[in-house]
Amino acid sequence: MKTLLLFLLLANSFSCTSFKPGTHDSDLKQNVGIKIAVVNFQVAGGQSFSQHMAHIELIAQKASAENASYLLLPELTVFDLMPVNFEADKTHQELVKLAALAPRYQESLVDIGKKYKLNLIGASMVVKENNYFLNRALFINTEGNVQIQDKLRPTPWEASFKFKGASGVKFFTAPEFSFVILTCHDAEFPDISSGLVSAAPQVIFVPSMTDDQSGLNRVKLTASARAVEHMAYVLMTGTSGLSDAPWHAYLGQNHLFLPQNKYFKGMDSPVGPSNETLTFYYLDLTKLRAARLDTKQVYPARDMKALTNP
């Protein structure tokens, strides 16, 4: 119990990295570009905790070797710790086991981020709160400070196993940019998107886990819409797995979605394959800020504010 209380205290003790809605581009470091590593993570299933963390550390090592500053990890990579196949009526029991590992998992991620001087985003874990579960994404900076973003809208599967949604989006600032984390299903809701208007995040991270092409398409298409609406960079990733195993039959890809205007014309971003891959994306924050200041460009979030506050 003491360990759990300490974990919860640490998870909520670094509010200095969050920012209030209304933070402006000019408040952040100017003339910067940033390299971000995005991994479509292979969920094999049946892994030990040490095997799983070694897998993540190897990815972090590769990202660091390529001089990435940030690493986006997908939703619920901890499902790698579940048995390859098990009876459906054992699902709750397996989720409880995962939740018990949450403090250790977070601590291990902090060590990896500090060791490789990487900011880690996503890597959501299962947390138990009273009689409910939470799907908790993380933002861990290079100093080991932790911020959390609980998933807002559980999927029907999550709801069936008593996952509870969070009450709102948290807004974060890194030295180079402002951002939010929309975990998978959260990227699909128009009201959540509308709630981002006042804060104007420059980057939207979408760590996901989708089972098939339909799920992947839903998140991919709505994530790309968020890039247009908010004139923001949107980075998305997921998980991959074997097609014949129920607990790791996942289909994911790496994506960088760009705002669609003259500032980004001809800038195509590579799409990762559906198997595990580490993709590197360069975000030109200077170009993004110039595009946002150009009132001749279509910027729906800005235009929405103008319409509601004439």
VOBA-1610 file (N, C-alpha, C; in pm, whole numbers, padded with zeros to 5 digits, always signed):
BEGIN
Met+00083-00121+00000Met+00000+00000+00000Met+00086+00126+00000Lys+00196+00124+00080Lys+00284+00240+00083Lys+00346+00266-00053Thr+00384+00157-00123Thr+00442+00171-00257Thr+00343+00234-00353Leu+00217+00189-00346Leu+00115+00241-00434Leu+00090+00389-00408Leu+00085+00427-00278Leu+00062+00568-00245Leu+00177+00655-00294Leu+00300+00605-00280Leu+00416+00680-00328Leu+00409+00698-00478Phe+00371+00592-00550Phe+00357+00597-00695Phe+00255+00701-00738Leu+00139+00701-00670Leu+00035+00798-00705Leu+00079+00940-00676Leu+00153+00960-00566Leu+00204+01092-00533Leu+00301+01142-00637Leu+00394+01055-00679Leu+00490+01094-00781Leu+00424+01125-00913Ala+00322+01048-00948Ala+00256+01064-01077Ala+00187+01197-01090Asn+00157+01262-00975Asn+00081+01387-00981Asn+00157+01506-00926Ser+00288+01492-00908Ser+00362+01594-00835Ser+00444+01688-00922Phe+00424+01685-01054Phe+00508+01766-01140Phe+00424+01857-01228Ser+00335+01932-01165Ser+00244+02018-01240Ser+00316+02132-01310Cys+00444+02153-01277Cys+00517+02261-01341Cys+00532+02238-01491Thr+00516+02118-01540Thr+00532+02094-01683Thr+00402+02114-01761Ser+00292+02139-01693Ser+00167+02163-01764Ser+00148+02312-01788Phe+00059+02347-01880Phe+00035+02488-01904Phe-00113+02514-01915Lys-00150+02637-01892Lys-00290+02674-01894Lys-00334+02698-02038Pro-00459+02666-02068Pro-00511+02698-02201Pro-00488+02845-02233Gly-00441+02870-02355Gly-00412+03007-02396Gly-00265+03034-02414Thr-00179+02937-02378Thr-00036+02953-02400Thr-00010+02982-02547His+00074+03081-02575His+00099+03123-02713His+00229+03064-02766Asp+00237+03054-02898Asp+00358+03005-02961Asp+00480+03086-02918Ser+00462+03216-02898Ser+00574+03305-02865Ser+00630+03279-02725Asp+00557+03205-02642Asp+00605+03175-02507Asp+00710+03064-02505Leu+00727+02996-02617Leu+00815+02880-02622Leu+00943+02911-02696Lys+01040+02823-02687Lys+01169+02840-02752Lys+01151+02860-02902Gln+01217+02960-02957Gln+01197+02996-03097Gln+01301+02931-03188Asn+01267+02927-03317Asn+01359+02879-03421Asn+01413+02739-03390Val+01321+02647-03376Val+01365+02513-03342Val+01305+02409-03435Gly+01377+02301-03452Gly+01327+02180-03514Gly+01355+02068-03417Ile+01275+01967-03422Ile+01289+01860-03325Ile+01274+01726-03394Lys+01355+01629-03353Lys+01350+01495-03409Lys+01280+01402-03311Ile+01175+01335-03360Ile+01095+01248-03275Ile+01095+01106-03330Ala+01122+01010-03245Ala+01117+00869-03282Ala+00980+00814-03248Val+00924+00737-03340Val+00790+00679-03322Val+00801+00530-03352Val+00752+00446-03259Val+00767+00302-03279Val+00631+00233-03286Asn+00614+00152-03390Asn+00502+00059-03398Asn+00550-00070-03331Phe+00502-00094-03211Phe+00562-00191-03119Phe+00506-00331-03140Gln+00594-00430-03149Gln+00551-00569-03163Gln+00509-00626-03028Val+00382-00661-03015Val+00331-00726-02894Val+00331-00876-02919Ala+00424-00947-02858Ala+00437-01091-02878Ala+00350-01170-02783Gly+00332-01117-02661Gly+00258-01189-02559Gly+00345-01290-02486Gly+00312-01317-02361Gly+00386-01416-02283Gly+00524-01372-02241Gln+00551-01241-02244Gln+00683-01192-02208Gln+00694-01170-02057Ser+00812-01189-02005Ser+00839-01154-01865Ser+00857-01003-01856Phe+00850-00951-01734Phe+00869-00807-01717Phe+01007-00763-01766Ser+01109-00839-01732Ser+01245-00802-01773Ser+01261-00808-01925Gln+01198-00905-01990Gln+01203-00913-02136Gln+01134-00792-02200His+01021-00755-02145His+00946-00642-02199His+01025-00512-02186Met+01083-00490-02069Met+01158-00366-02049Met+01286-00364-02132Ala+01347-00481-02153Ala+01465-00488-02239Ala+01428-00451-02382His+01310-00492-02425His+01260-00458-02558His+01246-00306-02572Ile+01184-00243-02473Ile+01167-00098-02477Ile+01302-00028-02471Glu+01391-00078-02388Glu+01523-00014-02376Glu+01599-00022-02508Leu+01590-00133-02579Leu+01658-00145-02709Leu+01605-00040-02807Ile+01475-00018-02806Ile+01415+00085-02892Ile+01466+00223-02852Ala+01471+00248-02721Ala+01521+00377-02672Ala+01667+00399-02710Gln+01745+00293-02702Gln+01887+00301-02740Gln+01901+00340-02887Lys+01820+00279-02973Lys+01825+00311-03115Lys+01780+00455-03142Ala+01676+00498-03071Ala+01628+00635-03088Ala+01734+00735-03046Ser+01799+00709-02935Ser+01903+00798-02885Ser+02022+00802-02980Ala+02056+00687-03038Ala+02169+00681-03131Ala+02145+00765-03256Glu+02017+00787-03289Glu+01982+00870-03405Glu+01953+01013-03364Asn+01989+01047-03241Asn+01975+01185-03190Asn+01831+01233-03181Ala+01738+01141-03159Ala+01601+01181-03133Ala+01592+01238-02991Ser+01506+01336-02973Ser+01485+01394-02841Ser+01364+01335-02770Tyr+01270+01282-02850Tyr+01146+01227-02796Tyr+01123+01089-02856Leu+01058+01004-02777Leu+01019+00872-02823Leu+00870+00853-02791Leu+00790+00832-02895Leu+00648+00803-02877Leu+00628+00652-02878Leu+00577+00600-02767Leu+00546+00458-02752Leu+00394+00440-02755Pro+00344+00330-02810Pro+00200+00316-02828Pro+00125+00283-02698Glu-00003+00274-02714Glu-00095+00241-02605Glu-00074+00096-02560Leu-00074+00076-02427Leu-00082-00057-02366Leu+00018-00159-02420Thr+00143-00116-02433Thr+00246-00215-02467Thr+00256-00322-02359Val+00207-00291-02239Val+00214-00387-02128Val+00129-00511-02154Phe+00044-00509-02257Phe-00028-00631-02293Phe+00069-00741-02339Asp+00193-00701-02365Asp+00299-00797-02396Asp+00322-00894-02281Leu+00283-00853-02160Leu+00303-00936-02041Leu+00191-01037-02020Met+00082-01023-02096Met-00028-01118-02084Met+00009-01250-02153Pro-00050-01361-02108Pro-00027-01488-02177Pro-00069-01477-02323Val-00008-01560-02407Val-00039-01557-02550Val-00187-01583-02573Asn-00241-01681-02509Asn-00384-01711-02515Asn-00432-01751-02376Phe-00551-01708-02340Phe-00609-01749-02213Phe-00760-01739-02223Glu-00828-01799-02129Glu-00973-01799-02131Glu-01027-01658-02109Ala-01133-01622-02180Ala-01189-01487-02171Ala-01230-01452-02028Asp-01272-01550-01951Asp-01317-01519-01815Asp-01200-01489-01721Lys-01077-01501-01772Lys-00958-01467-01692Lys-00910-01325-01721Thr-00979-01252-01806Thr-00932-01120-01847Thr-00918-01025-01729His-01019-01019-01645His-01013-00928-01529His-00893-00961-01442Gln-00871-01089-01420Gln-00757-01133-01339Gln-00625-01087-01401Glu-00612-01098-01533Glu-00489-01055-01600Glu-00470-00904-01591Leu-00579-00829-01600Leu-00571-00684-01587Leu-00527-00642-01447Val-00574-00713-01347Val-00532-00686-01209Val-00382-00709-01194Lys-00332-00813-01257Lys-00188-00841-01253Lys-00108-00727-01318Leu-00158-00678-01431Leu-00089-00568-01498Leu-00089-00443-01411Ala-00203-00415-01349Ala-00214-00295-01264Ala-00116-00302-01147Ala-00093-00420-01094Ala+00000-00435-00983Ala+00143-00401-01024Leu+00172-00413-01153Leu+00307-00384-01203Leu+00326-00237-01241Ala+00220-00157-01235Ala+00228-00019-01283Ala+00338+00063-01218Pro+00353+00062-01084Pro+00461+00142-01024Pro+00600+00100-01074Arg+00621-00030-01086Arg+00750-00080-01133Arg+00773-00043-01279Tyr+00669-00051-01357Tyr+00677-00016-01499Tyr+00714+00131-01517Gln+00645+00218-01445Gln+00674+00361-01455Gln+00817+00391-01411Glu+00858+00330-01301Glu+00995+00352-01252Glu+01099+00307-01355Ser+01072+00196-01422Ser+01165+00146-01523Ser+01172+00240-01643Leu+01058+00295-01683Leu+01056+00391-01793Leu+01132+00518-01757Val+01118+00563-01633Val+01193+00680-01587Val+01343+00653-01600Asp+01387+00537-01558Asp+01530+00502-01567Asp+01577+00501-01713Ile+01496+00449-01802Ile+01532+00443-01944Ile+01541+00583-02003Gly+01443+00668-01972Gly+01444+00804-02023Gly+01566+00882-01977Lys+01602+00868-01851Lys+01718+00939-01797Lys+01847+00884-01856Lys+01854+00752-01871Lys+01976+00688-01922Lys+02006+00732-02065Tyr+01903+00741-02149Tyr+01923+00772-02290Tyr+01888+00916-02325Lys+01861+00997-02222Lys+01829+01139-02241Lys+01716+01158-02341Leu+01609+01081-02320Leu+01492+01084-02406Leu+01370+01125-02327Asn+01286+01207-02388Asn+01153+01233-02335Asn+01061+01122-02387Leu+00994+01053-02298Leu+00907+00942-02335Leu+00760+00985-02327Ile+00685+00951-02430Ile+00543+00988-02436Ile+00462+00866-02475Gly+00347+00851-02412Gly+00259+00738-02443Gly+00282+00624-02346Ala+00314+00505-02400Ala+00347+00387-02317Ala+00243+00366-02208Ser+00116+00371-02245Ser+00013+00367-02141Ser+00012+00234-02068Met-00034+00241-01945Met-00035+00124-01857Met-00172+00112-01792Val-00198-00004-01734Val-00323-00029-01664Val-00304+00008-01517Val-00391+00095-01468Val-00389+00137-01329Val-00523+00102-01266Lys-00522+00049-01146Lys-00646+00015-01076Lys-00678+00123-00974Glu-00800+00171-00979Glu-00847+00274-00887Glu-00982+00230-00832Asn-00984+00192-00705Asn-01104+00136-00644Asn-01150+00015-00725Asn-01271+00018-00778Asn-01322-00095-00854Asn-01307-00076-01004Tyr-01231+00025-01046Tyr-01217+00057-01188Tyr-01072+00049-01232Phe-01055+00039-01362Phe-00923+00048-01423Phe-00912+00181-01498Leu-00790+00230-01511Leu-00759+00347-01593Leu-00653+00308-01695Asn-00665+00363-01814Asn-00565+00346-01919Asn-00481+00473-01916Arg-00363+00467-01856Arg-00285+00587-01821Arg-00163+00604-01910Ala-00165+00708-01992Ala-00048+00744-02072Ala+00045+00832-01990Leu+00172+00834-02029Leu+00275+00903-01953Leu+00350+01006-02038Phe+00395+01110-01971Phe+00496+01200-02027Phe+00608+01205-01925Ile+00723+01149-01962Ile+00839+01143-01874Ile+00952+01222-01939Asn+00997+01329-01873Asn+01104+01408-01934Asn+01240+01350-01898Thr+01345+01411-01952Thr+01479+01354-01938Thr+01531+01360-01795Glu+01469+01442-01711Glu+01508+01449-01570Glu+01431+01350-01484Gly+01337+01278-01547Gly+01261+01178-01473Gly+01131+01228-01415Asn+01094+01353-01443Asn+00966+01404-01396Asn+00852+01340-01476Val+00743+01311-01410Val+00633+01237-01471Val+00505+01317-01470Gln+00437+01319-01584Gln+00301+01373-01596Gln+00214+01262-01654Ile+00087+01264-01624Ile-00002+01158-01671Ile-00118+01217-01751Gln-00170+01135-01841Gln-00294+01164-01913Gln-00374+01035-01920Asp-00479+01027-01841Asp-00566+00911-01847Asp-00655+00919-01970Lys-00679+00805-02030Lys-00766+00799-02148Lys-00905+00850-02113Leu-00960+00933-02202Leu-01088+00997-02175Leu-01207+00907-02206Arg-01200+00838-02318Arg-01314+00761-02366Arg-01275+00614-02386Pro-01308+00531-02291Pro-01280+00387-02308Pro-01354+00330-02428Thr-01294+00235-02493Thr-01361+00163-02602Thr-01469+00072-02541Pro-01560+00020-02623Pro-01658-00076-02569Pro-01592-00193-02497Trp-01480-00244-02551Trp-01409-00353-02483Trp-01360-00308-02346Glu-01298-00191-02340Glu-01249-00141-02211Glu-01364-00119-02113Ala-01472-00061-02162Ala-01587-00036-02074Ala-01643-00166-02017Ser-01637-00273-02096Ser-01691-00402-02050Ser-01608-00459-01935Phe-01483-00413-01921Phe-01398-00457-01811Phe-01374-00345-01709Lys-01468-00252-01703Lys-01471-00146-01602Lys-01351-00051-01611Phe-01310-00015-01732Phe-01217+00097-01748Phe-01299+00225-01738Lys-01249+00320-01662Lys-01316+00447-01640Lys-01244+00556-01719Gly-01322+00647-01777Gly-01263+00756-01852Gly-01225+00874-01763Ala-01126+00951-01807Ala-01084+01071-01733Ala-01178+01186-01764Ser-01163+01294-01688Ser-01256+01407-01700Ser-01213+01511-01802Gly-01089+01514-01843Gly-01048+01617-01938Gly-00907+01601-01989Val-00874+01678-02093Val-00741+01675-02153Val-00646+01762-02071Lys-00526+01712-02048Lys-00422+01792-01986Lys-00334+01851-02096Phe-00286+01972-02072Phe-00203+02042-02170Phe-00063+02052-02114Phe+00036+02021-02197Phe+00174+02016-02153Phe+00261+02110-02237Thr+00371+02154-02177Thr+00475+02220-02255Thr+00607+02150-02231Ala+00677+02128-02340Ala+00817+02091-02338Ala+00893+02220-02374Pro+01027+02219-02363Pro+01100+02341-02399Pro+01076+02386-02543Glu+01046+02290-02633Glu+01035+02324-02775Glu+00893+02345-02824Phe+00794+02283-02759Phe+00658+02290-02813Phe+00556+02257-02704Ser+00431+02294-02734Ser+00320+02256-02647Ser+00249+02136-02709Phe+00188+02052-02625Phe+00128+01931-02680Phe+00019+01875-02591Val-00058+01783-02649Val-00155+01703-02575Val-00138+01558-02616Ile-00192+01468-02535Ile-00190+01325-02565Ile-00335+01278-02577Leu-00372+01230-02694Leu-00504+01172-02716Leu-00484+01023-02741Thr-00516+00942-02643Thr-00491+00800-02653Thr-00596+00733-02742Cys-00555+00691-02860Cys-00633+00608-02952Cys-00775+00659-02974His-00874+00600-02908His-01015+00632-02925His-01043+00780-02900Asp-00964+00845-02814Asp-00985+00986-02782Asp-00971+01075-02905Ala-00891+01032-03002Ala-00871+01112-03123Ala-00995+01113-03212Glu-01091+01026-03185Glu-01207+01011-03273Glu-01325+01100-03236Phe-01318+01173-03125Phe-01435+01245-03075Phe-01429+01394-03106Pro-01530+01448-03174Pro-01531+01590-03209Pro-01535+01683-03089Asp-01601+01643-02981Asp-01607+01733-02865Asp-01471+01744-02797Ile-01395+01635-02799Ile-01259+01643-02743Ile-01174+01736-02828Ser-01187+01724-02959Ser-01113+01814-03049Ser-01151+01959-03024Ser-01280+01987-03007Ser-01325+02125-02981Ser-01265+02180-02853Gly-01244+02091-02756Gly-01188+02135-02629Gly-01042+02176-02636Leu-00976+02148-02748Leu-00835+02187-02764Leu-00818+02327-02821Val-00927+02388-02864Val-00918+02514-02939Val-00848+02624-02859Ser-00886+02643-02734Ser-00831+02755-02657Ser-00683+02740-02628Ala-00635+02617-02617Ala-00494+02594-02584Ala-00403+02594-02705Ala-00456+02559-02823Ala-00379+02557-02947Ala-00249+02477-02936Pro-00255+02349-02901Pro-00132+02269-02893Pro-00064+02260-03029Gln+00066+02266-03028Gln+00141+02258-03152Gln+00159+02115-03200Val+00160+02021-03106Val+00176+01880-03139Val+00068+01801-03067Ile+00010+01705-03138Ile-00087+01614-03079Ile-00031+01472-03095Phe-00012+01406-02982Phe+00039+01268-02984Phe-00079+01172-02972Val-00081+01070-03058Val-00188+00971-03058Val-00127+00831-03045Pro-00095+00788-02923Pro-00052+00650-02903Pro-00174+00559-02911Ser-00169+00455-02991Ser-00289+00375-03012Ser-00259+00226-03008Met-00368+00149-03006Met-00362+00004-03019Met-00491-00038-03090Thr-00479-00080-03215Thr-00598-00116-03292Thr-00587-00261-03338Asp-00703-00326-03344Asp-00705-00470-03370Asp-00700-00506-03517Asp-00755-00420-03603Asp-00771-00457-03743Asp-00768-00331-03830Gln-00789-00349-03961Gln-00780-00238-04054Gln-00886-00132-04026Ser-01006-00174-03987Ser-01112-00076-03959Ser-01074+00014-03842Gly-01022-00046-03736Gly-00980+00034-03621Gly-00866+00126-03656Leu-00769+00074-03729Leu-00656+00156-03771Leu-00703+00273-03856Asn-00795+00247-03949Asn-00845+00353-04036Asn-00919+00461-03957Arg-00999+00421-03858Arg-01073+00520-03780Arg-00978+00618-03711Val-00879+00562-03644Val-00786+00648-03570Val-00701+00729-03666Lys-00658+00667-03774Lys-00573+00736-03872Lys-00647+00854-03935Leu-00770+00832-03977Leu-00845+00938-04046Leu-00881+01052-03952Thr-00920+01019-03829Thr-00956+01127-03736Thr-00831+01200-03687Ala-00720+01128-03670Ala-00596+01195-03631Ala-00550+01292-03739Ser-00566+01253-03865Ser-00527+01344-03973Ser-00617+01467-03975Ala-00745+01450-03940Ala-00836+01564-03932Ala-00793+01661-03823Arg-00740+01609-03711Arg-00694+01697-03602Arg-00579+01787-03650Ala-00494+01736-03741Ala-00383+01818-03792Ala-00436+01937-03869Val-00544+01917-03945Val-00603+02027-04022Val-00675+02124-03931Glu-00758+02071-03842Glu-00839+02156-03754Glu-00753+02247-03667His-00645+02192-03613His-00564+02266-03515His-00433+02319-03572Met-00415+02307-03702Met-00289+02344-03765Met-00173+02299-03675Ala-00169+02169-03653Ala-00072+02109-03562Ala-00009+01987-03627Tyr+00107+01950-03574Tyr+00165+01822-03611Tyr+00094+01714-03529Val+00055+01606-03594Val-00007+01494-03523Val+00076+01369-03547Leu+00127+01311-03440Leu+00208+01189-03447Leu+00128+01075-03390Met+00119+00967-03467Met+00039+00851-03428Met+00124+00724-03437Thr+00103+00634-03345Thr+00165+00502-03355Thr+00074+00398-03295Gly+00111+00270-03312Gly+00027+00161-03263Gly+00110+00039-03229Thr+00044-00076-03234Thr+00110-00202-03205Thr+00088-00300-03319Ser+00177-00395-03332Ser+00163-00501-03431Ser+00167-00635-03359Gly+00112-00738-03422Gly+00112-00869-03359Gly+00074-00977-03458Leu+00077-01100-03414Leu+00044-01213-03499Leu-00107-01219-03522Ser-00147-01247-03644Ser-00288-01240-03681Ser-00372-01353-03621Asp-00310-01461-03578Asp-00388-01576-03531Asp-00389-01591-03379Ala-00344-01490-03306Ala-00341-01497-03161Ala-00430-01388-03103Pro-00536-01423-03033Pro-00635-01323-02987Pro-00577-01208-02907Trp-00472-01233-02828Trp-00423-01125-02743Trp-00307-01046-02803His-00270-01078-02924His-00175-00988-02990His-00200-00985-03140Ala-00327-00985-03178Ala-00365-00972-03318Ala-00389-00825-03350Tyr-00282-00747-03346Tyr-00295-00602-03361Tyr-00239-00555-03495Leu-00290-00441-03538Leu-00245-00382-03663Leu-00226-00232-03640Gly-00103-00186-03653Gly-00074-00045-03630Gly+00027+00007-03732Gln+00042+00137-03735Gln+00139+00203-03823Gln+00186+00333-03760Asn+00301+00380-03805Asn+00352+00511-03765Asn+00309+00615-03867His+00266+00730-03817His+00224+00838-03905His+00265+00973-03847Leu+00299+01065-03936Leu+00304+01207-03903Leu+00208+01277-03996Phe+00104+01339-03941Phe+00007+01413-04020Phe+00039+01562-04012Leu+00037+01627-04128Leu+00078+01766-04138Leu-00042+01857-04161Pro-00031+01983-04119Pro-00132+02081-04160Pro-00128+02093-04312Gln-00242+02119-04371Gln-00249+02124-04518Gln-00261+02268-04566Asn-00146+02329-04592Asn-00141+02463-04651Asn-00007+02481-04721Lys+00015+02600-04777Lys+00133+02620-04862Lys+00265+02602-04787Tyr+00264+02620-04656Tyr+00387+02607-04579Tyr+00437+02463-04575Phe+00347+02369-04595Phe+00383+02229-04587Phe+00368+02157-04721Lys+00356+02234-04827Lys+00338+02178-04959Lys+00459+02094-04999Gly+00432+01975-05048Gly+00539+01887-05094Gly+00613+01814-04984Met+00569+01832-04860Met+00636+01765-04748Met+00564+01635-04718Asp+00612+01527-04772Asp+00552+01396-04748Asp+00624+01329-04631Ser+00546+01269-04542Ser+00604+01201-04427Ser+00597+01051-04447Pro+00705+00979-04419Pro+00702+00834-04437Pro+00602+00767-04344Val+00539+00663-04394Val+00445+00583-04316Val+00514+00450-04284Gly+00511+00414-04158Gly+00575+00289-04120Gly+00494+00168-04164Pro+00560+00055-04186Pro+00487-00069-04219Pro+00412-00120-04097Ser+00333-00227-04117Ser+00251-00278-04008Ser+00329-00368-03912Asn+00450-00408-03948Asn+00533-00481-03854Asn+00613-00382-03770Glu+00680-00432-03666Glu+00750-00339-03578Glu+00854-00258-03656Thr+00850-00130-03637Thr+00947-00042-03702Thr+00963+00085-03620Leu+01081+00144-03628Leu+01110+00270-03562Leu+01126+00375-03671Thr+01039+00475-03669Thr+01039+00580-03771Thr+01079+00711-03707Phe+01154+00792-03780Phe+01199+00921-03728Phe+01133+01034-03808Tyr+01078+01130-03735Tyr+01012+01244-03797Tyr+01076+01373-03746Tyr+01090+01469-03838Tyr+01144+01600-03802Tyr+01031+01702-03802Leu+01014+01771-03691Leu+00911+01873-03680Leu+00975+02011-03689Asp+00936+02086-03789Asp+00986+02223-03805Asp+00889+02317-03733Leu+00923+02350-03610Leu+00835+02434-03529Leu+00834+02578-03578Thr+00945+02624-03636Thr+00950+02759-03690Thr+00851+02775-03805Lys+00846+02676-03891Lys+00752+02680-04004Lys+00608+02675-03953Leu+00582+02594-03854Leu+00447+02584-03800Leu+00401+02718-03743Arg+00488+02784-03670Arg+00451+02913-03610Arg+00427+03019-03717Ala+00509+03016-03822Ala+00489+03111-03932Ala+00354+03087-03999Ala+00319+02961-04019Ala+00192+02928-04082Ala+00075+02975-03996Arg+00087+02959-03866Arg-00022+03000-03776Arg-00040+03152-03772Leu+00068+03223-03790Leu+00060+03370-03788Leu+00009+03428-03920Asp+00006+03348-04024Asp-00039+03393-04155Asp-00192+03385-04161Thr-00256+03499-04150Thr-00403+03503-04144Thr-00470+03465-04275Lys-00392+03450-04381Lys-00450+03409-04509Lys-00467+03257-04517Gln-00409+03185-04422Gln-00418+03040-04424Gln-00542+02991-04348Val-00599+02882-04395Val-00713+02822-04327Val-00665+02757-04198Tyr-00720+02800-04087Tyr-00683+02752-03955Tyr-00813+02739-03875Pro-00883+02628-03889Pro-01017+02616-03832Pro-01028+02648-03684Ala-00932+02605-03602Ala-00940+02633-03459Ala-00934+02783-03431Arg-00846+02852-03501Arg-00839+02998-03485Arg-00966+03064-03535Asp-01016+03018-03649Asp-01138+03076-03705Asp-01258+03050-03615Met-01259+02935-03549Met-01367+02903-03456Met-01367+03001-03339Lys-01247+03034-03287Lys-01238+03130-03178Lys-01287+03267-03223Ala-01253+03305-03346Ala-01297+03434-03398Ala-01449+03441-03410Leu-01510+03330-03448Leu-01656+03327-03464Leu-01728+03332-03331Thr-01670+03270-03230Thr-01734+03266-03098Thr-01701+03388-03013Asn-01594+03460-03051Asn-01557+03584-02978Asn-01535+03697-03077Pro-01645+03743-03143Pro-01630+03846-03247Pro-01584+03978-03187
//
